[in-house]
Amino acid sequence: MYMKSLFRISILLIFLIQNSYGQNMDDVKIEVEQLADNIYMLTGRGGNIGVSAGEDGVFVIDDQFAQLSAKIIVAIKGISDKPIQFLANTHWHGDHTGGNVNMTKAGATIMAHDNVRKRLEETPLRDNSMRPKEALPVITFNDKMNLYMNGEQVALFHVDNAHTDGDVLIYFTNSNVLHTGDTYFKERYPYIDLNSGGSVDGYIAAVERTLMVIDDETKIIPGHGSVSNKSEYKSFLSMLKDIRSLIKAEINAGRTEDEIASNGDLLKKYDDKGFGSGFINSERIKRILYRSLN
C-alpha cells in the first residue's frame, strides 16, 4: 500500500512541475533582493535563483522555468550588463533547471553534479522526448569544486542522498552567502525525492554538514522561501529530527503507513505553524518519511 501512495506522491509532483511548463506565466514578476555587494536573490515561480555579478561577469544559480527565462535575463541585466558566464544547477528538478536551454543560448556554461547531468540526459520529458544537449551541464563533478569569480572563492559541494542524489550547495566565501538548493524549504516540510535517491537521513546529514560551514552572519538563499539565516536553518533541522523520531517510533510500534499518515495529531505542533501549507502537506511528509525509514 505504501508503494502505491509514494507513487501517487511522485506522480503528483511531476504533474505539478510539468504543468507549470504549460501555464501562462505572464503575471509572474521576478523580484530582486541584494544580499551582499555582488550577490542577489531572484524570486519568481519555482526555486530561488542566486546571482553573483561583478567584473568577471555573471554567475547564476538555478533558472526556474523556460517561460520565465526572458524575464529572468532582463532582471539580471538590471543588475549587470556583463555577460552570463556560468550557471549552476543545485539539482535536476524542472523548477530549477527548466531554463537551462535558454541560459545556454544566452551564453552560460552549465555546471552541476554528475548525477544531475545523468538524470537530465536519461529522463524523458512529459511528451517522451529527450532534452536537447543545450539543457545539459557541460562541467560536472562528483564531490566538490571551486569557482574563482568576482573577487571571491565560490565553493560548490555535494551532499549525498538528501533531497536527491545530485544536490549541490554553493557558498560565497567572502560575501558569506549560502545557496542551499532544496536541502532547505524555509518554514515548510521538505520534499524528499525518494525516487531520485533522496532520503531523510541523508537530508538531515546534509543540513548538519552545512551548518558547520556557515556562521551566525551568513545569509541563506533557501530552495524555497524568503532569505534566511543559520538560526532558522538550525530550527528547520530540529524539526526534521523531531518528525523523524516521531515517525520512527510509530513504525517501531507496528503502525502501518496509512495509520501513520491518517494520524492528525502526530505532527500537529508543526501543522499548526503552517509547515504543511506547501506542496508537501502533513500526510505527504509522513508517507515520505515512513518509506524512507523502512
N, C-alpha and C positions, 0 to 999 in steps of 0.2 A: 504493500500500500504506500509506503513512504517513497519508493522509487517513482511511482506514478505522480505523487504530489510534487516531488522535486522536479520531475519532467515538466509538470504544468507550470511551475515557477520559472524554469528556464525558458520555456516557450513563450510565456507572457513577457518576460524581459526582452527577448528577441523581438517579439511583436512590437513592443513599445518603442524600442530603439529604431527598428526598421520603419515603423510607422512615422517616426519623426522625419525620416528622409522624404516622405511624401507630403508632409504638412506644409501649408503655406506659412512661411516664416517672415512675411513682410512686417509683422508687428513686433518682431524681436529687435530689441535695441542692445547694442554692445556697449556695456558700461566699462569705463577705465578708472582704475584706482592706483595711484602711485604709492608704493611701499618703501622705496629707498631711492637714492639718486638715479639709478639706472634701471630699477626693477618695478614692474607694473603687473597688476592682475586685471584680466579682462573677463567679464561675465556676459552671458547671453542665454543660450539654451544648450545644455549639455555640461560636460566637465569644465571646470575653471581653467583658464588659459594663463600661463605665465609669460612675461616678455622681459628680456634684457636688451636694452638699447643703448648704444654708445658709439665710440669712434670706430670700432671694428665692424659695426653692423648690428643686425638684429638677430637674436636667438629666441625662438618661440617654443613653448611647452604646450603640446596638445592643440587641437584645432576644431573641436566640436563637429558640426555637420557641414556637408558640402554647400548647402543652400545659404549658409551664413558666411562663406569664405570672403565674398566681396566686402561685406560689412566689416569683417574682422580685419581685412587688409587695410581698409580705409581707416579704421581705428588705430592700427599700428602706424600707418603713415602720419597720423596726427601726433604720434609720439616722436617719430624719427623718419627722416627722408632717406636714411641709409637702407641698403638692400637687406632683405631677409636672407641670412646666410645659412642658418641651421634651424631644424625643427626636431624636437624630441617627443616621442610618444611614450607616455608613462605606462601604458598597457594597450591591449589591442581593441578594446570595445569601441563601437562605432560612434559614440558620443564624444570620443576623444581623438579618433582617427579619421572621421568622415570627411575632413577637408584635406587629407593628405595629397590627393592628386592636384588639387588647386594650389596648394602650397609649393609642390614640386614645380608646377608651371610658373609660379611666381619667383622661382629661383632658389628655394630652400633645399638643402641636403638633409634627408631624414635619418635620424638615428634612434635606436631602440634596443631592447634586449633581444637576444637570439630568438626567444620563443614568440615575441611579438611578430617578427617577420614570418616565422613559420605558420602561425595561426592566420595572419592576414593572407598569406600566399596559398594556404591549403583549405580555407573555409569559404564555401560559396556564399555569394550574396543571395538575397531572397528570391531573385529570378534565376538562381542556379548558375549565374555567370561568375567568372572569377575576376578578381581585382586586376586592373592593369598594373604594369610594373611601376608606374609613377606613384602608386599608392604604397609601395613597399619601402621600408628602411633600406638604405644603401650602406650605412655603417651600423654594425651590430656588435654587441659584446656580451660576455657571459656573467661577469661578476661586477666589475666597476670600471669606470673610466673618468678621465678629467678633460675638461674643455677650458682653455685659457682664452677668455674673451672679455672685452670691455673692462679691462683692468683688474680682473679677478679670476681666481680659480673656481670653476664650477664643477662640483663633484656629483657624478651620477653613480648610484649604487643600487644593485639588485637585491630584492628580498624574496626569499623562497616561499612559494606556495601560500601566498597571503590572499589578496583579492583575486589574483590569477596566478599563473606560473611565470608571468613575464613582467611583474611590477618593478618599476624603477622610481626611486625618489631622487630629487635633484636639489642640491644645496648650494646656494650662492655664498661662498665663504666670507667674502669681505662685506657684502651687503647684509649678511645674516638673515637671509630669506630662504625658506624651505618650501618646495612644492611636493606634496605627498602623493599626488595621484589619488587613486581610490583606496589607498590604505587609511583614508580618513574621510568620513562623512560627518561633518560637524552637526551635532545635536540630532542625529538620526541613527537608526540602526543601519549598519553597513550591508551592502550586497556582497556576499562571498560566493564567487562563481565556482562552485564545485566542479562543474563540467569543464572548466578551463584551468583546473589544477589548484584552485583556491582551497583554503582550509581555515577553520577558526584558530587552530593552534599556530599555524603559520602567520595568520593575520596579527595575532597578539604578539608573537615574536618580532614581527616587523615593526610594530609600534614601539616595543621595548628597545629594540636596537636603535631606532631613530631618535628616541628621547635622550640617548646617550651622546648624540652628536650635537644637539642644539642647546641653547641656554634660555634663560627667562626673558631675554630681549628679542628672541627670534620671532619674526613674523612668518606665519604659516599660511600658505595657499592650500586649502584642502581640495580634494577632488570635487566636492560639492559643499556649498555653504559659504558663509562670509569669512573674511580674514580672521585667523585665529592665532593662538599662542601656545606656549608649552604647557601652561597650567590647564587650558581647556583640552589639549591633546591627552594629558595625563588623566583627566576626568573621563574622557572617551575610553581610554584603556581600562580604567577601573570598572566602567560599565560593562565592557566586553568580558572581562574576567568574571564579573559577578554573574552575568547571564549564562556564561559557560558553566559555572559551578552549579547554578540553579537547574539547568537542563541536564547536566551530568548526574545530579542527584536523582532527578526524576527517572532517568534511564536506569540507574542502579537500583531504583525501587521497582523496576519492571514495567514502567509505563510505556505504552506504545506511542508512536509518532502522533497519531490522531488524538490520543488522550492528552498529550503534552500541548499540541497545537490548539486544542479547544479549551485549555485551562486559562481563563481570562484573568485569574488572579496572579499567575506565575510571574509575569513581568509588569504588573500593574504600576509599580513605582516609576518605571521608565515610560510606560504607555501614557501615564498621566502628565509627563513632562513633554510629550509630543514626539518621542523618539520614533514612533511608528507612523508618523504622518507622511512619510515619503513613500517611495515605491515599495520599500521593504517594511511592511506593517508587522504587527506583533505576531500574527500567525506565521508569516513567512520566515521571520528570523528564527522562530522556534523550530520550524521544519528544517531550515538550513543547518542550524546547529545540531539538531538531532542526527541528521545524516552525516555531518562532518565528524561527529564524535562516535559514530558506530563503525 
